[in-house]
Amino acid sequence: MSNATLSTLLKITAGLWVVWGLVHMFAGFMTISQDTAGAVAGIADAVDPALLAGTYHEAVGAVINQHGFNLAWIGAFTVIGAIYIWRASVTAMFFTAIVGGLTDVGYFIYMDLGGFVNFVPGTVMTLISGAAVILSLVAYFGGMRGASATHAS
């Protein structure tokens, strides 16, 4: 694979992670800023909000806020990782894929397959992270494996 092709793959991958990360940072902040019923309705957006309205124990609110915090830091991690992916860091490529990709595996299993979310934005974000992981692997096996960090710049 040519250096130009490799560089393009890395830039596309980085762009996908930036989009994914910013959406998840926003979702995290929105989750923390709402009351528990509103946050759950925002996450499980395919469920009628009236079914989720009610009084929740404070512990449920704490769990939801922890989830929001995790979304925010994971989003920030992928945005920072994207900067280094743009610069052809193999380490950043793999760590970003592990953090962002595994986050969406859980989302896919429990939310998508459970039927609790709409296609946009949730499933689209899963497709974006999946595409970023696949492009990272193509870049790695297409020329980055064993190359220096400046190979694709």
C-alpha positions in Angstrom: 0.0 0.0 0.0 1.4 3.4 -0.9 2.2 6.0 1.7 -0.5 8.3 0.2 -3.2 5.6 0.6 -2.0 4.8 4.1 -2.1 8.4 5.1 -5.6 8.8 3.6 -6.8 5.7 5.6 -5.4 7.1 8.8 -7.0 10.6 8.2 -10.4 9.0 7.5 -10.0 6.8 10.6 -9.1 9.9 12.7 -12.0 11.8 11.4 -14.4 9.0 12.3 -13.1 8.8 15.8 -13.4 12.6 16.2 -17.1 12.5 15.2 -17.7 9.4 17.4 -15.8 11.0 20.3 -17.6 14.4 20.2 -21.0 12.7 20.0 -20.2 10.6 23.0 -18.8 13.5 25.0 -22.0 15.4 24.3 -24.1 12.4 25.2 -22.2 12.1 28.5 -22.7 15.7 29.4 -26.4 15.5 28.5 -26.8 12.3 30.6 -25.3 13.9 33.7 -27.1 17.2 33.3 -30.6 15.6 33.2 -32.7 14.0 35.9 -32.7 10.2 35.9 -35.9 9.7 34.0 -34.8 12.2 31.3 -31.4 10.6 31.0 -32.8 7.1 30.7 -35.3 8.4 28.1 -32.4 10.0 26.2 -30.3 6.9 26.2 -33.2 4.4 25.4 -34.7 6.8 22.8 -36.8 4.1 21.1 -38.8 3.6 24.3 -41.9 5.7 25.0 -40.6 8.3 27.5 -43.9 7.9 29.4 -42.9 4.3 30.3 -39.6 5.6 31.8 -41.1 8.5 33.8 -41.3 8.0 37.5 -39.3 8.1 40.7 -36.0 6.4 40.7 -33.9 5.5 43.7 -30.9 7.8 44.1 -28.6 4.8 43.4 -30.1 4.5 39.9 -29.4 8.2 39.3 -25.8 7.6 40.4 -25.4 4.7 38.0 -26.8 6.7 35.2 -24.4 9.6 36.0 -21.5 7.2 36.2 -22.5 6.0 32.7 -22.6 9.7 31.5 -19.2 10.3 33.0 -17.9 7.2 31.2 -19.3 8.3 27.9 -17.6 11.7 28.3 -14.2 10.4 29.1 -14.3 7.7 26.5 -15.3 10.3 23.9 -12.5 12.5 25.0 -10.1 9.6 24.8 -11.0 8.8 21.2 -10.7 12.5 20.2 -7.2 12.6 21.6 -6.4 9.2 20.1 -7.6 10.6 16.7 -4.9 13.3 16.9 -2.2 10.7 17.2 -3.8 8.4 14.6 -3.7 11.3 12.2 0.1 11.3 13.0 0.3 7.6 12.2 0.7 6.3 15.8 0.1 2.5 15.8 -0.3 2.6 19.6 -3.0 5.3 19.5 -4.8 3.4 16.7 -5.0 0.2 18.8 -5.9 1.9 22.1 -8.6 4.0 20.5 -10.0 1.0 18.7 -10.1 -1.0 22.0 -11.7 1.8 24.0 -14.2 3.1 21.5 -14.8 -0.3 19.8 -15.5 -2.2 23.0 -17.7 0.6 24.2 -19.9 0.1 21.2 -19.9 -3.7 21.5 -21.7 -3.4 24.8 -24.1 -0.8 23.3 -24.8 -3.1 20.3 -25.5 -6.1 22.4 -27.6 -4.5 25.1 -29.2 -1.5 23.4 -29.4 -2.2 19.6 -30.2 -5.9 19.9 -32.6 -5.1 22.7 -34.5 -2.8 20.5 -34.3 0.1 22.9 -32.7 2.7 20.6 -33.3 4.4 17.3 -31.0 4.0 14.3 -29.9 7.6 14.5 -27.8 8.5 16.4 -26.9 5.3 18.3 -26.7 2.6 15.6 -25.0 5.1 13.3 -22.3 5.7 15.9 -21.8 1.9 16.2 -21.3 1.8 12.4 -18.9 4.7 12.6 -16.8 3.0 15.3 -16.9 -0.3 13.4 -15.7 1.5 10.3 -12.9 3.2 12.2 -11.7 -0.2 13.7 -11.8 -1.9 10.2 -9.9 1.0 8.6 -7.3 0.8 11.4 -6.8 -2.9 10.7 -6.6 -2.3 7.0 -4.0 0.4 7.6 -2.0 -1.7 10.0 -1.9 -4.8 7.9 -1.6 -2.8 4.7 1.7 -1.2 5.6 2.0 0.0 9.2 3.0 -3.3 10.8 6.7 -3.0 11.7 7.0 0.5 10.2 8.1 3.5 12.0 5.7 6.1 13.4 6.5 8.5 10.5 5.8 5.9 7.8 2.4 7.4 6.8 2.9 11.1 7.4 
